[in-house]
């Protein structure tokens, strides 16, 4: 997807988004991460946004969650693009097109200059979908940090 405003998030908003992730993960065994990248590294220039996001997914070890239920939202500010990808455990249960719908929600906010709101709504939508298909288990632990990664 395209269209990310030039405005960056404040430190307060970044902290708040980490809380949105924690809240979204409260009732699911799924894990959500968000990366906000200002630009690509030189060696990544030929990668598609999907390939770039997949590389970050693996770099963060998101495929190592117990039930393969990680979702990564990556925003690439310099190119005004973003991508949402989910691990294979999720693809067995979540309908095709689900992440495109979430991206559409985010995009509508971005078009109105509502950067924080777009990311927060996307996180909540991902959390709702994960809760529907992957409810929290009695022995569940938070496997991945909730902090927003800025690069």
C-alpha positions in Angstrom: 0.0 0.0 0.0 1.1 3.6 -0.5 0.4 6.9 1.2 2.2 7.6 4.5 2.3 11.2 5.6 5.6 12.9 6.2 4.8 13.7 9.8 6.5 11.4 12.3 5.1 10.2 15.6 6.0 11.8 18.8 7.7 9.8 21.6 4.4 10.0 23.5 2.6 8.5 20.5 5.2 5.7 20.1 4.8 4.8 23.7 1.0 4.9 23.4 1.2 2.6 20.3 3.2 0.1 22.4 0.2 0.1 24.9 -2.2 -0.4 22.0 -0.2 -3.5 21.0 -0.3 -4.8 24.6 -4.0 -4.2 24.7 -4.6 -5.9 21.3 -2.6 -9.0 22.5 -4.4 -9.2 25.8 -6.9 -11.9 24.6 -4.8 -13.7 22.0 -1.8 -15.9 21.7 -0.8 -13.9 18.6 2.1 -11.4 18.5 2.1 -8.0 16.8 5.1 -6.0 15.9 5.4 -2.6 14.2 8.5 -1.2 12.4 8.7 2.4 11.2 11.6 2.8 8.8 12.7 6.1 7.4 14.4 4.6 4.4 15.9 1.4 2.9 19.5 0.4 3.3 21.5 0.6 0.1 21.7 -3.2 -0.2 17.9 -3.5 0.0 17.2 -1.2 -3.0 16.1 -4.0 -5.3 13.8 -5.7 -2.8 10.0 -5.3 -3.1 8.2 -3.9 0.0 7.0 -7.5 0.7 10.5 -8.9 0.5 11.8 -6.2 2.8 9.0 -6.9 5.3 9.6 -10.6 5.1 13.3 -10.0 5.8 12.5 -7.9 8.9 10.0 -10.6 10.0 12.8 -13.2 10.1 15.4 -10.7 11.5 13.1 -10.2 14.5 12.6 -13.9 14.9 8.8 -13.6 14.5 8.6 -17.1 12.9 9.8 -18.6 16.2 6.6 -18.0 18.1 5.1 -21.1 19.6 2.1 -21.3 17.2 3.5 -19.3 14.4 1.1 -16.4 15.1 3.2 -13.3 14.5 2.0 -10.3 12.4 4.4 -7.6 11.3 3.3 -4.1 10.2 6.2 -2.3 8.4 6.0 1.3 7.3 8.6 2.7 4.9 8.4 6.4 5.1 10.7 7.5 2.4 8.7 5.6 -0.2 5.3 6.2 1.5 4.6 2.5 1.5 3.6 -0.1 4.1 3.1 -3.9 4.3 1.4 -6.3 6.7 2.5 -9.9 6.8 1.5 -12.8 9.0 3.1 -16.1 9.8 2.0 -19.4 8.4 0.1 -20.5 11.5 -2.3 -17.6 10.8 -2.8 -18.3 7.1 -4.4 -21.6 7.9 -7.3 -19.8 9.6 -7.5 -16.2 8.4 -9.3 -15.5 5.1 -7.4 -14.2 2.1 -7.7 -10.5 1.8 -7.8 -9.9 5.6 -4.6 -7.9 5.7 -5.6 -5.9 2.7 -8.7 -4.8 4.5 -6.6 -3.8 7.5 -4.3 -1.9 5.2 -7.3 -0.1 3.7 -8.3 1.1 7.2 -4.8 2.4 7.9 -4.6 4.0 4.5 -7.9 5.9 5.0 -6.5 7.5 8.2 -3.2 8.3 6.5 -5.0 10.1 3.6 -6.5 12.4 6.3 -3.1 13.0 7.9 -4.0 10.8 10.9 -0.8 8.8 11.2 -1.2 7.7 14.8 -4.8 6.8 14.4 -4.2 4.7 11.3 -1.5 2.6 13.0 -3.5 2.2 16.2 -6.6 1.1 14.2 -4.6 -1.4 12.2 -3.1 -2.8 15.4 -6.6 -3.2 17.0 -7.9 -4.8 13.8 -5.1 -7.3 13.7 -5.6 -8.0 17.4 -9.3 -8.6 16.9 -8.6 -11.0 14.1 -6.0 -12.9 16.1 -8.3 -13.1 19.1 -11.0 -14.5 16.9 -8.8 -17.3 15.6 -6.1 -17.6 18.3 -7.6 -17.0 21.7 -5.2 -16.6 24.6 -4.1 -19.9 26.2 -3.8 -20.5 29.9 0.0 -20.9 29.6 0.4 -18.1 27.1 3.3 -15.6 27.5 4.2 -12.4 25.7 6.8 -13.9 23.3 7.8 -10.7 21.6 8.3 -7.1 22.8 5.5 -4.6 22.2 7.7 -1.6 21.5 7.6 0.2 18.2 10.8 -0.2 16.3 12.1 3.0 14.6 14.9 2.7 12.1 
